[in-house]
Amino acid sequence: MTQPSEVLLQANAVSIAYGDQLAVKAVTLPIYQQRITSIIGPSGCGKSTLLRSFNRMNDFIDQVTLTGKVTFNDQNVYASDADPVAVRLNIGMVFQKPNPFPKTIYDNVAWAPKINGRRDNMDDRVEQALRQAALWDEVKDRLQESALNLSGGQQQRLCIARALAMNPLVLLMDEPCSALDPVSTARIEDLLFELKETLTIVIVTHNMQQAARVSDFTAFMENGVLIEYGPTETLFTNPENQRTEEYVTGRFG
């Protein structure tokens, strides 16, 4: 069983609504440092909404309200004096579909440091991020080519490198492999094991086999409610809740 380390990120009784529609209902969830936490559950259960609350990405959606508290390093990221940009520099995000900018490979990785005034040692920063994303050897002679020329799997690793260029402490991943083939998915999963040496990772996935393979902890949600949370092996082999058992064994309905 995975031993918990320090709690780095925490949802405390978090409820999130789109207008009058409640999407996440009083969820409390600890995220442990340098561990991989998976959030699983059926479509529309609030997984991605909860994930986006961790770095305030829901701020970009009209009429979204949040109650409760999200803390990072024991600081409330929704406090009146909290800087959302600073929050996102510490808590990076990779989305479901690869979304490289129509720029060169180099400029994709350098983009965030440049706009945030971190222009020193840019070549080293770009190389380090691409190495962390296990992409450097494939693109080191193509840095001035368009990122749109890369394969889907390479584009997603480039998006991971783009997030890593700011040296975040947490990486949020929303279905990062759903648009990828099995070989590219395996590359991303291998990468996750390497990244958790230095990063804390939260991944939303529909793929239960993926959750079982890569994560230390798993949270199962249904209808906006956190049904069960615990070490991944326990949740998949000896869940406490009948709904969890039905979901992980494919008898869910």
C-alpha positions in Angstrom: 0.0 0.0 0.0 1.2 3.5 -0.9 2.1 5.5 2.2 0.7 9.0 2.1 3.2 11.8 2.0 2.5 15.4 2.8 -0.8 16.9 1.5 0.1 19.5 -1.0 -3.3 20.3 -2.5 -6.7 19.9 -0.9 -10.4 20.3 -1.7 -12.4 21.1 1.5 -16.1 20.7 1.1 -16.0 22.1 -2.4 -19.3 22.6 -4.3 -19.3 24.1 -7.8 -22.4 25.2 -9.7 -23.0 26.3 -13.3 -25.8 28.8 -12.7 -28.4 26.9 -10.7 -27.0 23.5 -11.7 -24.8 21.9 -9.0 -22.0 19.9 -10.7 -19.8 19.2 -7.7 -21.3 18.6 -4.2 -19.3 19.1 -1.0 -16.2 17.2 -2.1 -13.3 16.9 0.3 -10.2 15.4 -1.3 -6.5 15.4 -0.3 -3.8 15.4 -3.0 -0.5 14.0 -1.7 2.8 15.4 -2.8 4.8 13.4 -5.4 1.9 10.9 -5.9 -0.4 10.3 -8.8 -4.1 10.7 -7.9 -6.7 9.5 -10.4 -10.3 10.8 -10.5 -12.7 8.3 -12.2 -16.4 8.1 -12.7 -19.1 8.2 -15.5 -19.4 11.1 -17.9 -20.9 14.2 -16.4 -20.1 13.3 -12.8 -18.1 16.4 -12.1 -14.5 15.0 -12.5 -13.2 17.7 -14.9 -15.1 20.5 -13.1 -13.4 19.5 -9.8 -10.0 19.2 -11.5 -10.3 22.7 -13.1 -11.1 24.1 -9.6 -7.6 23.2 -8.4 -6.0 25.9 -10.5 -9.0 28.2 -11.0 -9.5 27.4 -14.7 -13.3 27.6 -14.0 -12.7 31.3 -13.6 -12.9 31.5 -17.4 -16.5 30.1 -17.5 -19.4 32.4 -17.0 -21.8 31.9 -14.1 -19.6 29.4 -12.3 -19.7 29.7 -8.5 -17.6 27.8 -5.9 -18.1 27.3 -2.2 -15.8 25.6 0.2 -12.1 26.0 0.0 -9.2 24.8 -2.2 -5.8 25.0 -0.5 -2.3 24.7 -2.0 0.5 24.6 0.5 -2.1 25.5 3.1 -3.0 28.7 1.3 -6.6 29.3 0.0 -6.2 29.7 -3.8 -9.6 31.5 -3.9 -8.7 34.0 -1.2 -9.4 37.6 -2.1 -5.7 38.3 -2.2 -4.7 35.2 -4.2 -3.3 35.8 -7.6 -4.9 33.4 -10.1 -1.9 33.7 -12.5 0.5 32.7 -9.6 -1.8 29.8 -8.8 -1.6 28.5 -12.4 2.2 28.9 -12.5 2.4 26.5 -9.6 -0.4 24.2 -10.8 -0.1 23.5 -14.5 -2.6 21.8 -16.7 -2.7 19.5 -19.8 -6.0 19.1 -21.6 -7.8 16.2 -23.3 -6.9 17.0 -26.9 -3.4 18.1 -27.8 -3.6 21.9 -28.4 -0.2 23.1 -29.5 0.0 26.7 -30.7 0.6 27.3 -34.4 4.2 28.2 -33.6 7.5 26.5 -33.7 8.2 23.6 -31.3 10.7 25.9 -29.5 8.2 28.8 -29.2 5.5 26.5 -27.8 7.7 25.6 -24.9 9.1 29.1 -24.5 5.7 30.8 -24.6 4.8 30.7 -20.9 8.2 31.8 -19.6 8.3 34.7 -22.1 4.9 36.1 -21.2 5.7 35.8 -17.5 9.0 37.6 -17.8 11.3 34.6 -17.4 13.5 35.1 -20.4 16.8 34.1 -18.9 18.5 30.9 -20.0 15.6 30.2 -22.4 17.4 27.6 -24.4 18.2 25.6 -21.3 14.7 26.0 -20.0 13.2 24.7 -23.3 15.6 21.8 -23.4 14.9 20.8 -19.8 11.2 20.8 -20.4 11.4 18.8 -23.5 13.7 16.3 -21.8 11.2 16.0 -18.9 8.5 15.3 -21.4 10.6 12.6 -23.0 10.5 14.5 -26.3 13.9 16.1 -26.6 15.6 13.3 -28.6 12.8 13.3 -31.2 12.7 17.1 -31.8 16.1 18.5 -30.9 16.9 19.0 -34.6 13.5 20.3 -35.5 12.9 23.0 -32.9 12.2 25.7 -35.5 9.6 23.5 -37.3 5.9 24.0 -36.7 4.5 22.1 -33.7 1.6 21.2 -35.9 3.8 18.8 -37.9 4.2 16.5 -34.9 2.2 13.4 -34.4 -0.7 13.4 -32.0 1.3 11.7 -29.3 4.2 14.0 -29.8 1.9 17.0 -29.7 0.5 15.9 -26.3 4.0 15.5 -24.9 4.8 18.9 -26.3 1.8 20.3 -24.3 3.2 18.6 -21.2 6.6 20.2 -21.9 4.8 23.6 -22.3 3.3 23.1 -18.9 6.6 22.0 -17.3 8.5 25.0 -18.7 7.3 27.1 -15.7 8.5 24.4 -13.2 5.1 23.8 -11.6 4.7 21.8 -8.4 1.4 20.2 -9.6 0.4 18.9 -13.0 -3.4 18.5 -13.7 -4.2 16.2 -16.6 -7.8 16.0 -18.0 -8.1 12.8 -20.0 -4.6 13.3 -21.5 -4.6 10.1 -23.5 -8.2 9.8 -24.7 -7.3 11.1 -28.2 -4.1 9.0 -28.5 -3.3 5.5 -29.9 -2.1 2.7 -27.5 1.6 3.3 -28.2 1.4 7.0 -27.5 -0.7 6.3 -24.4 2.0 3.9 -23.1 4.6 6.6 -23.6 2.6 9.1 -21.6 2.0 6.6 -18.8 5.7 5.8 -18.6 6.3 9.6 -18.5 4.0 10.0 -15.5 6.1 7.6 -13.4 9.2 9.7 -14.2 7.5 13.0 -13.5 6.2 12.0 -10.1 9.8 11.9 -8.9 9.5 15.7 -8.8 5.8 16.5 -9.4 2.4 15.9 -7.9 0.0 14.7 -10.5 -3.8 14.6 -10.7 -5.3 12.8 -13.7 -9.0 12.6 -14.7 -9.5 9.5 -16.8 -12.4 7.3 -18.1 -9.9 4.5 -18.6 -10.1 2.4 -15.4 -7.2 0.3 -16.5 -5.1 3.4 -16.8 -6.1 4.6 -13.3 -5.2 1.2 -11.9 -1.8 1.2 -13.7 -0.5 4.7 -13.0 -2.1 6.1 -9.8 -1.2 5.8 -6.2 -4.7 7.0 -5.1 -8.0 7.0 -6.8 -11.2 9.0 -6.2 -14.5 7.7 -7.6 -17.3 10.3 -8.3 -20.9 9.9 -9.3 -23.4 12.7 -9.8 -21.0 15.3 -8.4 -20.5 13.4 -5.2 -17.2 11.8 -4.1 -18.4 8.2 -3.5 -15.1 6.7 -2.4 -11.4 7.6 -2.1 -8.3 5.7 -1.1 -5.2 3.8 -2.2 -5.8 2.6 -5.8 -5.2 -1.0 -5.1 -7.7 -1.1 -2.3 -10.3 0.8 -4.3 -10.1 -1.5 -7.2 -9.8 -4.8 -5.3 -11.6 -4.2 -2.0 -13.9 -1.1 -2.3 -16.0 -0.2 0.6 -18.9 1.2 -1.4 -21.2 -1.0 -3.6 -21.4 1.7 -6.3 -17.6 1.7 -6.5 -17.5 -2.0 -6.9 -20.2 -2.0 -9.6 -18.2 0.7 -11.5 -14.8 -0.8 -11.3 -16.1 -4.3 -12.2 -18.2 -3.0 -15.2 -21.6 -3.8 -13.6 -22.4 -0.1 -13.3 -25.8 1.1 -14.5 
